[in-house]
Amino acid sequence: MRKRKLDTDPTSVAIHTQNSGVQIRCMIKEDLSTVTVIEEESFSTPWTRSTFLSLLKQPSACLFSAVDSNECIIGYAAVWFVGDEGELGDLAVDKRVRRNGVGSLLLHAVVEEGRKRALHRLFLEVRESNDGAQSLYSRHGFEIVGSRRNYYTNPVEDAVLMQFLLIR
Ligand SMILES: CC(C)(COP(=O)(O)OP(=O)(O)OC[C@H]1O[C@@H](n2cnc3c(N)ncnc32)[C@H](O)[C@@H]1OP(=O)(O)O)[C@@H](O)C(=O)NCCC(=O)NCCS
């Protein structure tokens, strides 16, 4: 099981915040102990380990981990594919290293995967109040195309539907 070095090693935080040496690779089962901690810190209705495990087994899904130079997992993304569309189902970055470009690196990996699979579009739902995430997505070319009423629970909230067209 991989430890979260950030918890105990303040020098590693300094390295992380420079965002040096961050790599995006496919998620593996061994990442899940850290992934689920970040998930629980990031969402009020977090996915469980078994949700991640079942997605890891699906060829129609692709999960990425962001790994820093100390081999700590500092973020992840999950996308799945139906026909020529992809849905970004999950994206989170360790709260201690946000605003260092890690979310952008993960989003870039998702878009590149979409291009490889010749998708027509990527879409996602995001909480109406989640201005930070909406700003990240807009910056990367996603546009608002609709909303879903009462989509979220805990608290109940509408979702903003965003899409990125890969083929125009
Ligand atoms: C949303 C999230 C993944 C962004 O990750 P990140 O690594 O901080 O994102 P980046 O550093 O790549 O941000 C790139 C740009 O997006 C925008 N952005 C990202 N977070 C923002 C915030 N909290 N407020 C305003 N703008 C934000 C900014 O334009 C930022 O560029 P800047 O830092 O130069 O101003 C992260 O905040 C997170 O994990 N949040 C909790 C989980 C979540 O809400 N996930 C999305 C679910 S739909």
Ligand as a Chemical Component Dictionary entry (heavy atoms), coordinates in Angstrom:
data_LIG
# 
_chem_comp.id                   LIG 
_chem_comp.type                 NON-POLYMER 
_chem_comp.pdbx_formal_charge   0 
_chem_comp.three_letter_code    LIG 
# 
loop_
_chem_comp_atom.comp_id 
_chem_comp_atom.atom_id 
_chem_comp_atom.alt_atom_id 
_chem_comp_atom.type_symbol 
_chem_comp_atom.charge 
_chem_comp_atom.model_Cartn_x 
_chem_comp_atom.model_Cartn_y 
_chem_comp_atom.model_Cartn_z 
_chem_comp_atom.pdbx_ordinal 
LIG C1  C1  C 0 -11.406 21.277 -9.696  1  
LIG C2  C2  C 0 -9.985  20.729 -9.404  2  
LIG C3  C3  C 0 -9.854  19.322 -9.966  3  
LIG C4  C4  C 0 -8.953  21.664 -10.083 4  
LIG O1  O1  O 0 -7.666  21.090 -9.929  5  
LIG P1  P1  P 0 -6.362  22.013 -9.905  6  
LIG O2  O2  O 0 -5.182  21.150 -9.954  7  
LIG O3  O3  O 0 -6.448  22.969 -8.755  8  
LIG O4  O4  O 0 -6.552  22.838 -11.257 9  
LIG P2  P2  P 0 -5.433  23.668 -12.046 10 
LIG O5  O5  O 0 -4.358  24.106 -11.100 11 
LIG O6  O6  O 0 -5.018  22.917 -13.237 12 
LIG O7  O7  O 0 -6.286  24.958 -12.490 13 
LIG C5  C5  C 0 -6.187  25.475 -13.800 14 
LIG C6  C6  C 0 -7.067  26.701 -13.886 15 
LIG O8  O8  O 0 -8.438  26.378 -13.627 16 
LIG C7  C7  C 0 -9.047  27.455 -12.889 17 
LIG N1  N1  N 0 -9.311  27.034 -11.505 18 
LIG C8  C8  C 0 -8.993  25.854 -10.931 19 
LIG N2  N2  N 0 -9.441  25.829 -9.649  20 
LIG C9  C9  C 0 -10.042 27.020 -9.442  21 
LIG C10 C10 C 0 -10.699 27.599 -8.304  22 
LIG N3  N3  N 0 -10.821 26.940 -7.138  23 
LIG N4  N4  N 0 -11.207 28.827 -8.428  24 
LIG C11 C11 C 0 -11.107 29.530 -9.584  25 
LIG N5  N5  N 0 -10.475 29.045 -10.698 26 
LIG C12 C12 C 0 -9.971  27.803 -10.610 27 
LIG C13 C13 C 0 -8.033  28.578 -12.885 28 
LIG O9  O9  O 0 -8.195  29.309 -14.097 29 
LIG C14 C14 C 0 -6.730  27.799 -12.908 30 
LIG O10 O10 O 0 -5.633  28.540 -13.385 31 
LIG P3  P3  P 0 -4.806  29.492 -12.358 32 
LIG O11 O11 O 0 -4.499  28.670 -11.148 33 
LIG O12 O12 O 0 -3.602  29.844 -13.185 34 
LIG O13 O13 O 0 -5.705  30.652 -12.052 35 
LIG C15 C15 C 0 -9.711  20.754 -7.868  36 
LIG O14 O14 O 0 -10.016 22.034 -7.354  37 
LIG C16 C16 C 0 -10.487 19.720 -7.105  38 
LIG O15 O15 O 0 -10.055 18.588 -6.952  39 
LIG N6  N6  N 0 -11.681 20.118 -6.565  40 
LIG C17 C17 C 0 -12.509 19.197 -5.771  41 
LIG C18 C18 C 0 -13.131 18.139 -6.632  42 
LIG C19 C19 C 0 -13.950 18.730 -7.767  43 
LIG O16 O16 O 0 -14.689 19.704 -7.580  44 
LIG N7  N7  N 0 -13.822 18.116 -8.928  45 
LIG C20 C20 C 0 -14.593 18.482 -10.105 46 
LIG C21 C21 C 0 -15.871 17.739 -10.097 47 
LIG S1  S1  S 0 -16.865 18.128 -11.536 48 
# 
loop_
_chem_comp_bond.comp_id 
_chem_comp_bond.atom_id_1 
_chem_comp_bond.atom_id_2 
_chem_comp_bond.value_order 
_chem_comp_bond.pdbx_ordinal 
LIG C1  C2  SING 1  
LIG C2  C3  SING 2  
LIG C2  C4  SING 3  
LIG C2  C15 SING 4  
LIG C4  O1  SING 5  
LIG O1  P1  SING 6  
LIG P1  O2  DOUB 7  
LIG P1  O3  SING 8  
LIG P1  O4  SING 9  
LIG O4  P2  SING 10 
LIG P2  O5  DOUB 11 
LIG P2  O6  SING 12 
LIG P2  O7  SING 13 
LIG O7  C5  SING 14 
LIG C5  C6  SING 15 
LIG C6  O8  SING 16 
LIG C6  C14 SING 17 
LIG O8  C7  SING 18 
LIG C7  N1  SING 19 
LIG C7  C13 SING 20 
LIG N1  C8  SING 21 
LIG N1  C12 SING 22 
LIG C8  N2  DOUB 23 
LIG N2  C9  SING 24 
LIG C9  C10 SING 25 
LIG C9  C12 DOUB 26 
LIG C10 N3  SING 27 
LIG C10 N4  DOUB 28 
LIG N4  C11 SING 29 
LIG C11 N5  DOUB 30 
LIG N5  C12 SING 31 
LIG C13 O9  SING 32 
LIG C13 C14 SING 33 
LIG C14 O10 SING 34 
LIG O10 P3  SING 35 
LIG P3  O11 DOUB 36 
LIG P3  O12 SING 37 
LIG P3  O13 SING 38 
LIG C15 O14 SING 39 
LIG C15 C16 SING 40 
LIG C16 O15 DOUB 41 
LIG C16 N6  SING 42 
LIG N6  C17 SING 43 
LIG C17 C18 SING 44 
LIG C18 C19 SING 45 
LIG C19 O16 DOUB 46 
LIG C19 N7  SING 47 
LIG N7  C20 SING 48 
LIG C20 C21 SING 49 
LIG C21 S1  SING 50 
# 
